Amino acid sequence: MNITKRLYIHLLLLGLFLIPVNHIYAQACCSGGVPLGGSFGLGTADNKSWQVLFTYDFNAINSLVDVSQNLNDDTRSRTTQTSLLEINYGFNDRLTFTTLIPYIRQERNIKSYGGTNDISIAQGFGDILFMLKYRILKPTINQNWEFVVGGGIKLPSGKTTHKSNQGFVLAADMQPGSGSLDGIYWMYLNKSHFLNPKLSLVSVSTYRLNGKNKNYNVNQEYKFGNELQINLGLNYNVFLKWPVDIFTFLRYRTQKADLIDGNQFPGSGGKWMYLIPGLNFNFSPKVSLRLSGDIPIYRKLEGTQLTTTYKLTAALLVKFSAQNHKQSFKKTKK
């Protein structure tokens, strides 16, 4: 086995087992503060350059599932719409600063036996996240490899006190914010020229170590379960009118059950697996558009939960260099 193949195997194993999986199990449909499924898909930014990613997620949560069995029940439905602004700045070729700002709208509809609908809506800015990413392999030496690790914190900046029509505080996973200070650990792996010059292997893993909201519902303590997501897929590049990436990912998500006042919250926690096909249109080296969808293919939940039926995502990426901007500014002054 040559050195390149050994390196590939070692990095892939590291990416899959970098997080302590033995401490993780599950939750229901949503995570508090920042939905992590559609975020952190970028590696590092180039030296003295910016990446700005605008992402919109539409999550249809209409499937009532008891452990792994779908239940025939159309009395409850829910949607989560998330707008994410992710900004990356490259200090140099290896170190990048990232911030993530979400705006979340949750809508829940419960049909009563009398035929009336009870609709609850909560919307607002979610929790802001800050992260540092470090590129392990030097880009000048390992041009076909990108291996990046990162760590950061999620601040409890989102609102957690939205109320229902009856005046009761909505459930924690209906709130835009989590009310807790959380740690985020992240890993990104990209191997270009994988078996084919146009094919790439991509893996993105995220682990969230959640803190506690000690002011939930005024005098209660709520903790979202720790969450792990592993994304692994292939990306194939073709040229149509523009260069287009055709990709398919598998996403595995596991989340430990939530706790309220130290006790397990019923109907939270589980394991999920999604198939994510999509297209990425590269209109120029600096502008691209990504379209994708999440299709659930496996679920094993703790109890009965309302969970994702499908999810649609659109993301616009814009890149620009701070150095080029400074040069242009100097020319304008002259």
PyMOL commands that set and color helices and strands:
alter all, ss='L'
color gray80, all
select helices_A, chain A and resi 3-17+21-23+172-174+322-333
alter helices_A, ss='H'
color red, helices_A
select strands_A, chain A and resi 49-61+63-66+69-70+76-90+95-111+117-125+129-135+145-154+182-191+199-209+213-216+220-223+227-239+243-255+259-260+263-264+270-284+287-301+304-307+310-321
alter strands_A, ss='S'
color yellow, strands_A
deselect
rebuild
show_as cartoon
